[in-house]
């Protein structure tokens, strides 16, 4: 990602999901620092909550350009199994 060319928000899916950088920023240095500050957790995952939060952030973003979602995951099966019947409504 190029500084000043793209904005980024960061959401972590540890339970409960939280936005480390909720407001999109063009400051890639601040984004890297925010990722470095994320604490590793061995607790449950809230992938559905994180996806909903990312969708909310994207919907609020006024920039009409392309929006991309990158998911970095350890790929645990339980993170991808939604018990919530409304999971398909993301």
KOLKOL-603143 format. One record per residue: z, x, y of N, C-alpha, C in turn; residue number from 1; residue in one letter. Coordinates in steps of 0.2 Angstrom, whole numbers, plus 2048, in hexadecimal, padded with zeros to 3 digits. Layout:
# residues N
+------+------+------+-------+-------+-------+------+------+------+-----+------+
! n_c3 ! n_c1 ! n_c2 ! ca_c3 ! ca_c1 ! ca_c2 ! c_c3 ! c_c1 ! c_c2 ! pos ! code !
+------+------+------+-------+-------+-------+------+------+------+-----+------+
!    Z !    X !    Y !     Z !     X !     Y !    Z !    X !    Y ! NUM !    A !
...
+------+------+------+-------+-------+-------+------+------+------+-----+------+
END
This chain:
# residues 90
+------+------+------+-------+-------+-------+------+------+------+-----+------+
! n_c3 ! n_c1 ! n_c2 ! ca_c3 ! ca_c1 ! ca_c2 ! c_c3 ! c_c1 ! c_c2 ! pos ! code !
+------+------+------+-------+-------+-------+------+------+------+-----+------+
!  800 !  804 !  7FA !   800 !   800 !   800 !  800 !  804 !  806 !   1 !    X !
!  7FC !  803 !  80B !   7FB !   806 !   811 !  800 !  804 !  816 !   2 !    X !
!  804 !  808 !  819 !   808 !   806 !   81F !  804 !  803 !  824 !   3 !    X !
!  807 !  7FD !  827 !   804 !   7FA !   82C !  7FE !  7F6 !  82A !   4 !    X !
!  7FB !  7F7 !  824 !   7F6 !   7F3 !   821 !  7F8 !  7ED !  81D !   5 !    X !
!  7FD !  7ED !  81A !   800 !   7E8 !   815 !  807 !  7E7 !  816 !   6 !    X !
!  809 !  7E1 !  816 !   810 !   7DF !   816 !  813 !  7DE !  80F !   7 !    X !
!  81A !  7DF !  80E !   81D !   7DE !   808 !  823 !  7DB !  809 !   8 !    X !
!  825 !  7D7 !  804 !   82C !   7D4 !   803 !  82E !  7D6 !  7FC !   9 !    X !
!  834 !  7D7 !  7FB !   837 !   7D9 !   7F4 !  83C !  7D4 !  7F2 !  10 !    X !
!  83B !  7D1 !  7EC !   840 !   7CD !   7E9 !  842 !  7D0 !  7E2 !  11 !    X !
!  848 !  7D0 !  7E1 !   84B !   7D2 !   7DA !  84D !  7CC !  7D6 !  12 !    X !
!  84C !  7CD !  7CF !   84D !   7C7 !   7CB !  853 !  7C7 !  7C7 !  13 !    X !
!  858 !  7CC !  7C9 !   85E !   7CC !   7C6 !  862 !  7C5 !  7C8 !  14 !    X !
!  866 !  7C3 !  7C3 !   869 !   7BC !   7C4 !  86F !  7BD !  7C9 !  15 !    X !
!  86F !  7B9 !  7CF !   86A !   7B5 !   7D1 !  864 !  7B9 !  7D5 !  16 !    X !
!  85E !  7B6 !  7D5 !   859 !   7BA !   7D8 !  85A !  7BA !  7E0 !  17 !    X !
!  858 !  7C0 !  7E3 !   859 !   7C1 !   7EA !  854 !  7C4 !  7ED !  18 !    X !
!  853 !  7C3 !  7F3 !   84E !   7C6 !   7F7 !  851 !  7CD !  7FB !  19 !    X !
!  84E !  7D2 !  7F9 !   851 !   7D9 !   7FC !  84E !  7D9 !  803 !  20 !    X !
!  847 !  7D7 !  803 !   843 !   7D7 !   809 !  840 !  7D0 !  809 !  21 !    X !
!  843 !  7CB !  80C !   840 !   7C5 !   80C !  83B !  7C4 !  811 !  22 !    X !
!  83C !  7C7 !  817 !   837 !   7C7 !   81C !  832 !  7CC !  81B !  23 !    X !
!  82B !  7CA !  81B !   826 !   7CF !   819 !  826 !  7D5 !  81F !  24 !    X !
!  826 !  7DB !  81D !   826 !   7E1 !   821 !  820 !  7E5 !  820 !  25 !    X !
!  81E !  7E8 !  825 !   818 !   7ED !   825 !  81B !  7F4 !  824 !  26 !    X !
!  821 !  7F5 !  825 !   825 !   7FB !   824 !  826 !  7FD !  81D !  27 !    X !
!  821 !  801 !  81A !   821 !   803 !   813 !  827 !  808 !  812 !  28 !    X !
!  829 !  80C !  817 !   82F !   810 !   816 !  835 !  80C !  815 !  29 !    X !
!  836 !  806 !  819 !   83C !   802 !   818 !  83B !  7FE !  811 !  30 !    X !
!  835 !  7FD !  80F !   835 !   7F9 !   808 !  837 !  7FE !  803 !  31 !    X !
!  834 !  804 !  803 !   836 !   809 !   7FE !  83E !  80A !  7FE !  32 !    X !
!  841 !  80B !  804 !   848 !   80B !   804 !  84C !  805 !  801 !  33 !    X !
!  849 !  7FF !  802 !   84C !   7F9 !   800 !  84C !  7FA !  7F8 !  34 !    X !
!  846 !  7FC !  7F5 !   846 !   7FC !   7EE !  84B !  801 !  7EB !  35 !    X !
!  84B !  807 !  7EF !   850 !   80C !   7ED !  857 !  80A !  7ED !  36 !    X !
!  859 !  805 !  7F1 !   860 !   802 !   7F1 !  861 !  7FD !  7EC !  37 !    X !
!  85C !  7FA !  7E9 !   85D !   7F5 !   7E4 !  861 !  7F8 !  7DE !  38 !    X !
!  867 !  7F5 !  7DC !   86B !   7F7 !   7D7 !  869 !  7F4 !  7D0 !  39 !    X !
!  868 !  7F9 !  7CC !   866 !   7F7 !   7C5 !  86C !  7F2 !  7C2 !  40 !    X !
!  86A !  7ED !  7BF !   86E !   7E8 !   7BC !  86D !  7E7 !  7B4 !  41 !    X !
!  872 !  7E6 !  7B1 !   871 !   7E4 !   7AA !  873 !  7DD !  7A8 !  42 !    X !
!  873 !  7D9 !  7AE !   875 !   7D2 !   7AD !  86E !  7CE !  7AC !  43 !    X !
!  86F !  7C8 !  7AB !   869 !   7C3 !   7AA !  864 !  7C4 !  7AF !  44 !    X !
!  85E !  7C1 !  7AD !   859 !   7C1 !   7B2 !  857 !  7BA !  7B4 !  45 !    X !
!  855 !  7BA !  7BB !   853 !   7B3 !   7BD !  84C !  7B4 !  7C0 !  46 !    X !
!  848 !  7B5 !  7BB !   841 !   7B6 !   7BD !  83E !  7AF !  7C0 !  47 !    X !
!  840 !  7A9 !  7BE !   83D !   7A3 !   7C1 !  840 !  7A3 !  7C8 !  48 !    X !
!  846 !  7A4 !  7C9 !   849 !   7A4 !   7D0 !  845 !  7A9 !  7D4 !  49 !    X !
!  843 !  7AF !  7D2 !   840 !   7B4 !   7D6 !  839 !  7B2 !  7D7 !  50 !    X !
!  835 !  7AF !  7D3 !   82F !   7AC !   7D4 !  82F !  7A7 !  7D9 !  51 !    X !
!  834 !  7A2 !  7D9 !   834 !   79D !   7DE !  835 !  7A0 !  7E5 !  52 !    X !
!  83A !  7A5 !  7E5 !   83B !   7A8 !   7EB !  835 !  7AC !  7EE !  53 !    X !
!  831 !  7AF !  7EA !   82B !   7B2 !   7EC !  826 !  7AD !  7EF !  54 !    X !
!  826 !  7A8 !  7EB !   821 !   7A2 !   7ED !  823 !  7A0 !  7F4 !  55 !    X !
!  82A !  79F !  7F5 !   82C !   79C !   7FC !  82B !  7A1 !  801 !  56 !    X !
!  82C !  7A7 !  800 !   82A !   7AD !   805 !  823 !  7AC !  806 !  57 !    X !
!  81E !  7AC !  801 !   817 !   7AC !   802 !  815 !  7A5 !  806 !  58 !    X !
!  818 !  7A0 !  805 !   817 !   79A !   809 !  818 !  79A !  810 !  59 !    X !
!  81E !  79E !  812 !   820 !   79E !   818 !  81C !  7A3 !  81C !  60 !    X !
!  819 !  7A8 !  819 !   815 !   7AD !   81C !  80F !  7AA !  820 !  61 !    X !
!  80F !  7AC !  826 !   80A !   7A9 !   82B !  803 !  7AC !  82A !  62 !    X !
!  803 !  7B2 !  828 !   7FD !   7B6 !   827 !  7F8 !  7B3 !  822 !  63 !    X !
!  7F2 !  7B1 !  824 !   7EE !   7AD !   81F !  7EA !  7B2 !  81A !  64 !    X !
!  7EB !  7B8 !  81A !   7E8 !   7BD !   816 !  7EA !  7BC !  80E !  65 !    X !
!  7E7 !  7C0 !  80A !   7E9 !   7C0 !   803 !  7F0 !  7C1 !  802 !  66 !    X !
!  7F3 !  7BE !  7FD !   7FA !   7BF !   7FB !  7FA !  7C1 !  7F4 !  67 !    X !
!  7FD !  7C6 !  7F2 !   7FE !   7C9 !   7EB !  805 !  7C9 !  7E9 !  68 !    X !
!  806 !  7C8 !  7E3 !   80C !   7C8 !   7E0 !  80C !  7CD !  7DA !  69 !    X !
!  810 !  7D2 !  7DB !   811 !   7D8 !   7D6 !  818 !  7D7 !  7D3 !  70 !    X !
!  818 !  7D6 !  7CC !   81E !   7D6 !   7C8 !  81F !  7DC !  7C4 !  71 !    X !
!  825 !  7DF !  7C6 !   827 !   7E5 !   7C2 !  82D !  7E3 !  7BE !  72 !    X !
!  82C !  7E3 !  7B7 !   831 !   7E0 !   7B3 !  832 !  7E5 !  7AD !  73 !    X !
!  838 !  7E4 !  7AA !   839 !   7E8 !   7A4 !  836 !  7E4 !  79E !  74 !    X !
!  834 !  7DE !  79F !   830 !   7DA !   79A !  835 !  7D7 !  795 !  75 !    X !
!  83B !  7D6 !  796 !   83F !   7D3 !   791 !  83D !  7CC !  790 !  76 !    X !
!  83D !  7CA !  78A !   83B !   7C3 !   788 !  83F !  7BE !  78B !  77 !    X !
!  845 !  7BE !  78C !   849 !   7B9 !   78F !  848 !  7B8 !  796 !  78 !    X !
!  845 !  7BD !  79A !   843 !   7BC !   7A1 !  83D !  7B8 !  7A2 !  79 !    X !
!  839 !  7B7 !  79C !   833 !   7B4 !   79D !  834 !  7AD !  79A !  80 !    X !
!  839 !  7AB !  796 !   83A !   7A5 !   793 !  83E !  7A0 !  798 !  81 !    X !
!  83A !  79B !  79B !   83E !   797 !   7A0 !  840 !  791 !  79C !  82 !    X !
!  847 !  790 !  79D !   84A !   78A !   79A !  849 !  784 !  79F !  83 !    X !
!  847 !  785 !  7A5 !   847 !   780 !   7AA !  840 !  77C !  7A9 !  84 !    X !
!  840 !  776 !  7A8 !   83A !   772 !   7A7 !  836 !  772 !  7AD !  85 !    X !
!  838 !  774 !  7B3 !   834 !   774 !   7B9 !  831 !  77B !  7BA !  86 !    X !
!  831 !  77F !  7B5 !   82F !   786 !   7B6 !  827 !  786 !  7B8 !  87 !    X !
!  824 !  781 !  7B5 !   81C !   781 !   7B6 !  81B !  77F !  7BD !  88 !    X !
!  81F !  77D !  7C1 !   81E !   77A !   7C8 !  81E !  780 !  7CD !  89 !    X !
!  81E !  786 !  7CB !   81E !   78B !   7D0 !  818 !  78C !  7D4 !  90 !    X !
+------+------+------+-------+-------+-------+------+------+------+-----+------+
END
